[in-house]
Amino acid sequence: MSPHALGLIANLAAFQLGWFACVLGGSALGAAVTAVILGLHLRLLARPGEWRWLVGFAVLGLGVDGALALAGGFAFPAGTLTLGPLPPWLWLLWPLFATLLHHSLAWLWQRPWLAVLGGATSGPLSYFAGARLAGVELAPWLLPVEALAWALICLWLCRRLGQRRRQGFVANG
């Protein structure tokens, strides 16, 4: 197996490890594991300037999920630590997702319809599975809103990253 393929598999495995650490382990374990994953990603795999995508998705996640939490989309178990409207473990999933953009998911951004369909289905499925595992109640309207949000995010990523790849640029910022 080529070093590139191994890097892609490691990228996907690290994301999945972070996802489970956040959802099952909560904010303390999620923060520790996410910090290690993001640090290793930036040191070993990230392209120059890729840190901006991690920060940007952290901000985007705070905005999207924060607004949905304020609108009553999530009911977290009693005693859940929250910073503002979100528990840190939920917010940390966004920069973890951003580690996939230029690596494991790079192929997807040149396929807009597939990306939109993937965002509209896998985004809400991730929230559904995470909620079940973490004991979070979701408002009935939340998953359709998440489907729309993730479809639009993936369409934007296609326009931003797919176009750069077609033009031969390294998609790093």
Contact map, one row per residue, 1 for C-alpha under 8 A:
11101100000000000000000000000000000000000000000000000000000000000000000000000000000000000000000000000000000000000000000000000000000000000000000000000000000000000000000000000
11111100000000000000000000000000000000000000000000000000000000000000000000000000000000000000000000000000000000000000000000000000000000000000000000000000000000000000000000000
11111110000000000000000000000000000000000000000000000000000000000000000000000000000000000000000000000000000000000000000000000000000000000000000000000000000000000000000000000
01111111000000000000000000000000000000000000000000000000000000000000000000000000000000000000000000000000000000000000000000000000000000000000000000000000000000000000000000000
11111111100000000000000000000000000000000000000000000000000000000000000000000000000000000000000000000000000000000000000000000000000000000000000000000000000000000000000000000
11111111110000000000000000000000000000000000000000000000000000000000000000000000000000000000000000000000000000000000000000000000000000000000000000000000000000000000000000000
00111111111000000000000000000000000000000000100000000000000000000000000000000000000000000000000000000000000000000000000000000000000000000000000000000000000000000000000000000
00011111111100000000000000000000000000000000000000000000000000000000000000000000000000000000000000000011000000000000000000000000000000000000000000000000000000000000000000000
00001111111110000000000000000000000000000000000000000000000000000000000000000000000000000000000000000001000000000000000000000000000000000000000000000000000000000000000000000
00000111111111000000000000000000000000000000000000000000000000000000000000000000000000000000000000000000000000000000000000000000000000000000000000000000000000000000000000000
00000011111111100000000000000000000000001000000000000000000000000000000000000000000000000000000000110011000000000000000000000000000000000000000000000000000000000000000000000
00000001111111110000000000000000000000000000000000000000000000000000000000000000000000000000000000010001000000000000000000000000000000000000000000000000000000000000000000000
00000000111111111000000000000000000000000000000000000000000000000000000000000000000000000000000000000000000000000000000000000000000000000000000000000000000000000000000000000
00000000011111111100000000000000000010000000000000000000000000000000000000000000000000000000000000000000000000000000000000000000000000000000000000000000000000000000000000000
00000000001111111110000000000000000010000000000000000000000000000000000000000000000000000000000110110000000000000000000000000000000000000000000000000000000000000000000000000
00000000000111111111000000000000000000000000000000000000000000000000000000000000000000000000000000000000000000000000000000000000000000000000000000000000000000000000000000000
00000000000011111111100000000000000000000000000000000000000000000000000000000000000000000000000000000000000000000000000000000000000000000000000000000000000000000000000000000
00000000000001111111110000000100110010000000000000000000000000000000000000000000000000000000100100000000000000000000000000000000000000000000000000000000000000000000000000000
00000000000000111111111000000100000000000000000000000000000000000000000000000000000000000000100100000000000000000000000000000000000000000000000000000000000000000000000000000
00000000000000011111111110000000000000000000000000000000000000000000000000000000000000000000000000000000000000000000000000000000000000000000000000000000000000000000000000000
00000000000000001111111111001100100000000000000000000000000000000000000000000000000000000000000000000000000000000000000000000000000000000000000000000000000000000000000000000
00000000000000000111111111101110010000000000000000000000000000000000000000000000000000001101100000000000000000000000000000000000000000000000000000000000000000000000000000000
00000000000000000011111111000100000000000000000000000000000000000000000000000000000000001100000000000000000000000000000000000000011011000000000000000000000000000000000000000
00000000000000000001111111000000000000000000000000000000000000000000000000000000000000000000000000000000000000000000000000000000000011000000000000000000000000000000000000000
00000000000000000001111111111100000000000000000000000000000000000000000000000000000000000000000000000000000000000000000000000000000000000000000000000000000000000000000000000
00000000000000000000111111111100000000000000000000000000000000000000000000000000000000001000000000000000000000000000000000000000000001000000000000000000000000000000000000000
00000000000000000000010011111110000000000000000000000000000000000000000000000000100000111000000000000000000000000000000000000000000000000000000000000000000000000000000000000
00000000000000000000000011111111000000000000000000000000000000000000000000000000000000001000000000000000000000000000000000000000000000000000000000000000000000000000000000000
00000000000000000000110011111111100000000000000000000000000000000000000000000000000000000000000000000000000000000000000000000000000000000000000000000000000000000000000000000
00000000000000000110111011111111110000000000000000000000000000000000000000000000000000001001000000000000000000000000000000000000000000000000000000000000000000000000000000000
00000000000000000000010000111111111000000000000000000000000000000000000000000000000000011001000000000000000000000000000000000000000000000000000000000000000000000000000000000
00000000000000000000000000011111111100000000000000000000000000000000000000000000000000000000000000000000000000000000000000000000000000000000000000000000000000000000000000000
00000000000000000100100000001111111110000000000000000000000000000000000000000000000000000000000000000000000000000000000000000000000000000000000000000000000000000000000000000
00000000000000000100010000000111111111000000000000000000000000000000000000000000000000000001000100000000000000000000000000000000000000000000000000000000000000000000000000000
00000000000000000000000000000011111111100000000000000000000000000000000000000000000000000000000000000000000000000000000000000000000000000000000000000000000000000000000000000
00000000000000000000000000000001111111110000000000000000000000000000000000000000000000000000000000000000000000000000000000000000000000000000000000000000000000000000000000000
00000000000001100100000000000000111111111000000000000000000000000000000000000000000000000000000100000000000000000000000000000000000000000000000000000000000000000000000000000
00000000000000000000000000000000011111111100000000000000000000000000000000000000000000000000000100100000000000000000000000000000000000000000000000000000000000000000000000000
00000000000000000000000000000000001111111110000000000000000000000000000000000000000000000000000000000000000000000000000000000000000000000000000000000000000000000000000000000
00000000000000000000000000000000000111111111100000000000000000000000000000000000000000000000000000000000000000000000000000000000000000000000000000000000000000000000000000000
00000000001000000000000000000000000011111111110000000000000000000000000000000000000000000000000000100000000000000000000000000000000000000000000000000000000000000000000000000
00000000000000000000000000000000000001111111111001100000000000000000000000000000000000000000000000000000000000000000000000000000000000000000000000000000000000000000000000000
00000000000000000000000000000000000000111111110000000000000000000000000000000000000000000000000000000000000000000000000000000000000000000000000000000000000000000000000000000
00000000000000000000000000000000000000011111110000000000000000000000000000000000000000000000000000000000000000000000000000000000000000000000000000000000000000000000000000000
00000010000000000000000000000000000000011111111000000000000000000000000000000000000000000000000000000000000000000000000000000000000000000000000000000000000000000000000000000
00000000000000000000000000000000000000001111111101100000000000000000000000000000000000000000000000100000000000000000000000000000000000000000000000000000000000000000000000000
00000000000000000000000000000000000000000100111111000000000000000000000000000000000000000000000000000000000000000000000000000000000000000000000000000000000000000000000000010
00000000000000000000000000000000000000000000011111100000000000000000000000000000000000000000000000000000000000000000000000000000000000000000000000000000000000000000000000010
00000000000000000000000000000000000000000000001111111000000000000000000000000000000000000000000000000000000000000000000000000000000000000000000000000000000000000000000000011
00000000000000000000000000000000000000000100011111111100000000000000000000000000000000000000000000000000000000000000000000000000000000000000000000000000000000000000000000011
00000000000000000000000000000000000000000100010111111110000000000000000000000000000000000000000000000000000000000000000000000000000000000000000000000000000000000000000000000
00000000000000000000000000000000000000000000000011111111000000000000000000000000000000000000000000000000000000000000000000000000000000000000000000000000000000000000000000001
00000000000000000000000000000000000000000000000011111111100000000000000000000000000000000000001001000000000000000000000000000000000000000000000000000000000000000000000000001
00000000000000000000000000000000000000000000000001111111110000000000000000000000000000000000011101100000000000000000000000000000000000000000000000000000000000000000000000000
00000000000000000000000000000000000000000000000000111111111000000000000000000000000000000000001000000000000000000000000000000000000000000000000000000000000000000000000000000
00000000000000000000000000000000000000000000000000011111111100000000000000000000000000000000001000000000000000000000000000000000000000000000000000000000000000000000000000000
00000000000000000000000000000000000000000000000000001111111110000000000000000000000000000000011011000000000000000000000000000000000000000000000000000000000000000000000000000
00000000000000000000000000000000000000000000000000000111111111000000000000000000000000000011011000000000000000000000000000000000000000000000000000000000000000000000000000000
00000000000000000000000000000000000000000000000000000011111111100000000000000000000000000000000000000000000000000000000000000000000000000000000000000000000000000000000000000
00000000000000000000000000000000000000000000000000000001111111110000000000000000000000000000010000000000000000000000000000000000000000000000000000000000000000000000000000000
00000000000000000000000000000000000000000000000000000000111111111100000000000000000000000010010000000000000000000000000000000000000000000000000000000000000000000000000000000
00000000000000000000000000000000000000000000000000000000011111111110000000000000000001000010000000000000000000000000000000000000000000000000000000000000000000000000000000000
00000000000000000000000000000000000000000000000000000000001111111110000000000000000000000000000000000000000000000000000000000000000000000000000000000000000000000000000000000
00000000000000000000000000000000000000000000000000000000000111111111000000000000000000000000000000000000000000000000000000000000000000000000000000000000000000000000000000000
00000000000000000000000000000000000000000000000000000000000011111111100000000000000001000010000000000000000000000000000000000000000000000000000000000000000000000000000000000
00000000000000000000000000000000000000000000000000000000000011111111110000000000000111000000000000000000000000000000000000000000000000000000000000000000000000000000000000000
00000000000000000000000000000000000000000000000000000000000001111111111000000000000000000000000000000000000000000000000000000000000000000000000000000000000000000000000000000
00000000000000000000000000000000000000000000000000000000000000011111111111000000000000000000000000000000000000000000000000000000000000000000010000000000000000000000000000000
00000000000000000000000000000000000000000000000000000000000000001111111111100000000011000000000000000000000000000000000000000000000000000000000000000000000000000000000000000
00000000000000000000000000000000000000000000000000000000000000000111111110000000000010000000000000000000000000000000000000000000000000000000000000000000000000000000000000000
00000000000000000000000000000000000000000000000000000000000000000011111110000000000000000000000000000000000000000000000000000000000000000000000000000000000000000000000000000
00000000000000000000000000000000000000000000000000000000000000000001111111100000000000000000000000000000000000000000000000000000000000000010000000000000000000000000000000000
00000000000000000000000000000000000000000000000000000000000000000001111111100000000000000000000000000000000000000000000000000000000000000110110000000000000000000000000000000
00000000000000000000000000000000000000000000000000000000000000000001100111110000000000000000000000000000000000000000000000000000000000011110000000000000000000000000000000000
00000000000000000000000000000000000000000000000000000000000000000000100111111000000000000000000000000000000000000000000000000000000000011110000000000000000000000000000000000
00000000000000000000000000000000000000000000000000000000000000000000000001111101000000000000000000000000000000000000000000000000000000111000000000000000000000000000000000000
00000000000000000000000000000000000000000000000000000000000000000000000000111111000000000000000000000000000000000000000000000000000000110000000000000000000000000000000000000
00000000000000000000000000000000000000000000000000000000000000000000000000011111000000000000000000000000000000000000000000000000000000000000000000000000000000000000000000000
00000000000000000000000000000000000000000000000000000000000000000000000000001111100000000000000000000000000000000000000000000000000000000000000000000000000000000000000000000
00000000000000000000000000000000000000000000000000000000000000000000000000011111110000100000000000000000000000000000000000000000000000000000000000000000000000000000000000000
00000000000000000000000000100000000000000000000000000000000000000000000000000011111000110000000000000000000000000000000000000000000000000000000000000000000000000000000000000
00000000000000000000000000000000000000000000000000000000000000000000000000000001111111110000000000000000000000000000000000000000000000000000000000000000000000000000000000000
00000000000000000000000000000000000000000000000000000000000000000000000000000000111111110000000000000000000000000000000000000000000000000000000000000000000000000000000000000
00000000000000000000000000000000000000000000000000000000000000000100000000000000011111100000000000000000000000000000000000000000000000000000000000000000000000000000000000000
00000000000000000000000000000000000000000000000000000000000000000100110000000000011111100000000000000000000000000000000000000000000000000000000000000000000000000000000000000
00000000000000000000000000000000000000000000000000000000000001001100100000000000011111110110000000000000000000000000000000000000000000000000000000000000000000000000000000000
00000000000000000000000000100000000000000000000000000000000000000000000000000001111111111110000000000000000000000000000000000000000000000000000000000000000000000000000000000
00000000000000000000000000100010000000000000000000000000000000000000000000000000111001111111000000000000000000000000000000000000000000000000000000000000000000000000000000000
00000000000000000000011001110110000000000000000000000000000000000000000000000000000000111111100000000000000000000000000000000000000000000000000000000000000000000000000000000
00000000000000000000011000000000000000000000000000000000000000000000000000000000000001111111110000000000000000000000000000000000000000000000000000000000000000000000000000000
00000000000000000000000000000000000000000000000000000000010011001000000000000000000001111111110000000000000000000000000000000000000000000000000000000000000000000000000000000
00000000000000000000010000000110010000000000000000000000010000000000000000000000000000011111111100000000000000000000000000000000000000000000000000000000000000000000000000000
00000000000000000110010000000000000000000000000000000000000000000000000000000000000000001111111110000000000000000000000000000000000000000000000000000000000000000000000000000
00000000000000000000000000000000000000000000000000000100110110000000000000000000000000000111111111000000000000000000000000000000000000000000000000000000000000000000000000000
00000000000000000000000000000000000000000000000000001111110000000000000000000000000000000001111111100000000000000000000000000000000000000000000000000000000000000000000000000
00000000000000100110000000000000010011000000000000000100000000000000000000000000000000000001111111110000000000000000000000000000000000000000000000000000000000000000000000000
00000000000000100000000000000000000000000000000000000000100000000000000000000000000000000000111111111000000000000000000000000000000000000000000000000000000000000000000000000
00000000000000000000000000000000000000000000000000001100100000000000000000000000000000000000011111111000000000000000000000000000000000000000000000000000000000000000000000000
00000000001000100000000000000000000001001000010000000100000000000000000000000000000000000000001111111110000000000000000000000000000000000000000000000000000000000000000000000
00000000001100100000000000000000000000000000000000000000000000000000000000000000000000000000000111111111110000000000000000000000000000000000000000000000000000000000000000000
00000000000000000000000000000000000000000000000000000000000000000000000000000000000000000000000011111111110000000000000000000000000000000000000000000000000000000000000000000
00000000000000000000000000000000000000000000000000000000000000000000000000000000000000000000000000111111110000000000000000000000000000000000000000000000000000000000000000110
00000001001000000000000000000000000000000000000000000000000000000000000000000000000000000000000000111111110000000000000000000000000000000000000000000000000000000000000000000
00000001101100000000000000000000000000000000000000000000000000000000000000000000000000000000000000011111111000000000000000000000000000000000000000000000000000000000000000000
00000000000000000000000000000000000000000000000000000000000000000000000000000000000000000000000000011111111110000000000000000000000000000000000000000000000000000000000000000
00000000000000000000000000000000000000000000000000000000000000000000000000000000000000000000000000011111111110000000000000000000000000000000000000000000000000001000000000000
00000000000000000000000000000000000000000000000000000000000000000000000000000000000000000000000000000001111111100000000000000000000000000000000000000000000000000000000000000
00000000000000000000000000000000000000000000000000000000000000000000000000000000000000000000000000000000111111110110000000000000000000000000000000000000000001000100000000000
00000000000000000000000000000000000000000000000000000000000000000000000000000000000000000000000000000000111111110010000000000000000000000000000000000000010011101100000000000
00000000000000000000000000000000000000000000000000000000000000000000000000000000000000000000000000000000001111110000000000000000000000000000000000000000000001001110110000000
00000000000000000000000000000000000000000000000000000000000000000000000000000000000000000000000000000000001111111110000000000000000000000000000000000000000001000100000000000
00000000000000000000000000000000000000000000000000000000000000000000000000000000000000000000000000000000000111111111000000000000000000000000000000000000011001000000000000000
00000000000000000000000000000000000000000000000000000000000000000000000000000000000000000000000000000000000000111111100000000000000000000000000000000000000000000000000000000
00000000000000000000000000000000000000000000000000000000000000000000000000000000000000000000000000000000000100111111110000000000000000000000000000000000000000000000000000000
00000000000000000000000000000000000000000000000000000000000000000000000000000000000000000000000000000000000110111111111000000000000000000000000000000010011001000000000000000
00000000000000000000000000000000000000000000000000000000000000000000000000000000000000000000000000000000000000011111111100000000000000000000000000000111011000000000000000000
00000000000000000000000000000000000000000000000000000000000000000000000000000000000000000000000000000000000000001111111110000000000000000000000000000010000000000000000000000
00000000000000000000000000000000000000000000000000000000000000000000000000000000000000000000000000000000000000000111111111100000000000000000000000000010000000000000000000000
00000000000000000000000000000000000000000000000000000000000000000000000000000000000000000000000000000000000000000011111111100000000000000000000000100111110000000000000000000
00000000000000000000000000000000000000000000000000000000000000000000000000000000000000000000000000000000000000000001111111110000000000000000000001111110000000000000000000000
00000000000000000000000000000000000000000000000000000000000000000000000000000000000000000000000000000000000000000000111111111000000000000000000000100000000000000000000000000
00000000000000000000000000000000000000000000000000000000000000000000000000000000000000000000000000000000000000000000011111111100000000000000000000000000000000000000000000000
00000000000000000000000000000000000000000000000000000000000000000000000000000000000000000000000000000000000000000000011111111110000000000000000001100100000000000000000000000
00000000000000000000000000000000000000000000000000000000000000000000000000000000000000000000000000000000000000000000000111111111000000000000001101100000000000000000000000000
00000000000000000000000000000000000000000000000000000000000000000000000000000000000000000000000000000000000000000000000011111111100000000000000000000000000000000000000000000
00000000000000000000000000000000000000000000000000000000000000000000000000000000000000000000000000000000000000000000000001111111110000000000000000000000000000000000000000000
00000000000000000000000000000000000000000000000000000000000000000000000000000000000000000000000000000000000000000000000000111111111000000000001000000000000000000000000000000
00000000000000000000000000000000000000000000000000000000000000000000000000000000000000000000000000000000000000000000000000011111111100000100001000000000000000000000000000000
00000000000000000000000000000000000000000000000000000000000000000000000000000000000000000000000000000000000000000000000000001111111110000000000000000000000000000000000000000
00000000000000000000001000000000000000000000000000000000000000000000000000000000000000000000000000000000000000000000000000000111111111010000000000000000000000000000000000000
00000000000000000000001000000000000000000000000000000000000000000000000000000000000000000000000000000000000000000000000000000011111111111100000000000000000000000000000000000
00000000000000000000000000000000000000000000000000000000000000000000000000000000000000000000000000000000000000000000000000000001111111111000000000000000000000000000000000000
00000000000000000000001100000000000000000000000000000000000000000000000000000000000000000000000000000000000000000000000000000000111111110000000000000000000000000000000000000
00000000000000000000001101000000000000000000000000000000000000000000000000000000000000000000000000000000000000000000000000000000011111110000000000000000000000000000000000000
00000000000000000000000000000000000000000000000000000000000000000000000000011000000000000000000000000000000000000000000000000000001111111000000000000000000000000000000000000
00000000000000000000000000000000000000000000000000000000000000000000000001111000000000000000000000000000000000000000000000000000011111111100000000000000000000000000000000000
00000000000000000000000000000000000000000000000000000000000000000000000001110000000000000000000000000000000000000000000000000000001100111110000000000000000000000000000000000
00000000000000000000000000000000000000000000000000000000000000000000000011100000000000000000000000000000000000000000000000000001001000011111011000000000000000000000000000000
00000000000000000000000000000000000000000000000000000000000000000000000111100000000000000000000000000000000000000000000000000000000000001111110000000000000000000000000000000
00000000000000000000000000000000000000000000000000000000000000000000000000000000000000000000000000000000000000000000000000000000000000000111111000000000000000000000000000000
00000000000000000000000000000000000000000000000000000000000000000000000010000000000000000000000000000000000000000000000000000000000000000011111110000000000000000000000000000
00000000000000000000000000000000000000000000000000000000000000000001000010000000000000000000000000000000000000000000000000000000000000000111111111000000000000000000000000000
00000000000000000000000000000000000000000000000000000000000000000000000000000000000000000000000000000000000000000000000000010011000000000101111111100000000000000000000000000
00000000000000000000000000000000000000000000000000000000000000000000000000000000000000000000000000000000000000000000000000010000000000000000111111110000000000000000000000000
00000000000000000000000000000000000000000000000000000000000000000000000000000000000000000000000000000000000000000000000000000000000000000000111111111000000000000000000000000
00000000000000000000000000000000000000000000000000000000000000000000000000000000000000000000000000000000000000000000000100110000000000000000011111111100000000000000000000000
00000000000000000000000000000000000000000000000000000000000000000000000000000000000000000000000000000000000000000000001110110000000000000000001111111110000000000000000000000
00000000000000000000000000000000000000000000000000000000000000000000000000000000000000000000000000000000000000000000000100000000000000000000000111111111000000000000000000000
00000000000000000000000000000000000000000000000000000000000000000000000000000000000000000000000000000000000000000000000100000000000000000000000011111111100000000000000000000
00000000000000000000000000000000000000000000000000000000000000000000000000000000000000000000000000000000000000000001001100100000000000000000000001111111110000000000000000000
00000000000000000000000000000000000000000000000000000000000000000000000000000000000000000000000000000000000000000011111100000000000000000000000000111111111000000000000000000
00000000000000000000000000000000000000000000000000000000000000000000000000000000000000000000000000000000000000000001001000000000000000000000000000011111111100000000000000000
00000000000000000000000000000000000000000000000000000000000000000000000000000000000000000000000000000000000000000000001000000000000000000000000000001111111110000000000000000
00000000000000000000000000000000000000000000000000000000000000000000000000000000000000000000000000000000000010010011001000000000000000000000000000000111111111000000000000000
00000000000000000000000000000000000000000000000000000000000000000000000000000000000000000000000000000000000000010011000000000000000000000000000000000011111111100000000000000
00000000000000000000000000000000000000000000000000000000000000000000000000000000000000000000000000000000000000000000000000000000000000000000000000000001111111110000000000000
00000000000000000000000000000000000000000000000000000000000000000000000000000000000000000000000000000000000010000000000000000000000000000000000000000000111111111100000000000
00000000000000000000000000000000000000000000000000000000000000000000000000000000000000000000000000000000000111110010000000000000000000000000000000000000011111111110000000000
00000000000000000000000000000000000000000000000000000000000000000000000000000000000000000000000000000000000010000000000000000000000000000000000000000000001111111110000000000
00000000000000000000000000000000000000000000000000000000000000000000000000000000000000000000000000000000000000000000000000000000000000000000000000000000000111111111000000000
00000000000000000000000000000000000000000000000000000000000000000000000000000000000000000000000000000000010011000000000000000000000000000000000000000000000011111111100000100
00000000000000000000000000000000000000000000000000000000000000000000000000000000000000000000000000000000000111100000000000000000000000000000000000000000000011111111110000000
00000000000000000000000000000000000000000000000000000000000000000000000000000000000000000000000000000000000001000000000000000000000000000000000000000000000001111111111000000
00000000000000000000000000000000000000000000000000000000000000000000000000000000000000000000000000000000000000000000000000000000000000000000000000000000000000011111111111100
00000000000000000000000000000000000000000000000000000000000000000000000000000000000000000000000000000000000001000000000000000000000000000000000000000000000000001111111111100
00000000000000000000000000000000000000000000000000000000000000000000000000000000000000000000000000000000000001000000000000000000000000000000000000000000000000000111111110000
00000000000000000000000000000000000000000000000000000000000000000000000000000000000000000000000000000000000000000000000000000000000000000000000000000000000000000011111110000
00000000000000000000000000000000000000000000000000000000000000000000000000000000000000000000000000000000000000000000000000000000000000000000000000000000000000000001111111000
00000000000000000000000000000000000000000000000000000000000000000000000000000000000000000000000000000000000000000000000000000000000000000000000000000000000000000001111111100
00000000000000000000000000000000000000000000000000000000000000000000000000000000000000000000000000000000000000000000000000000000000000000000000000000000000000000001100111110
00000000000000000000000000000000000000000000000000000000000000000000000000000000000000000000000000000100000000000000000000000000000000000000000000000000000000001001100011111
00000000000000000000000000000000000000000000001111000000000000000000000000000000000000000000000000000100000000000000000000000000000000000000000000000000000000000000000001111
00000000000000000000000000000000000000000000000011011000000000000000000000000000000000000000000000000000000000000000000000000000000000000000000000000000000000000000000000111
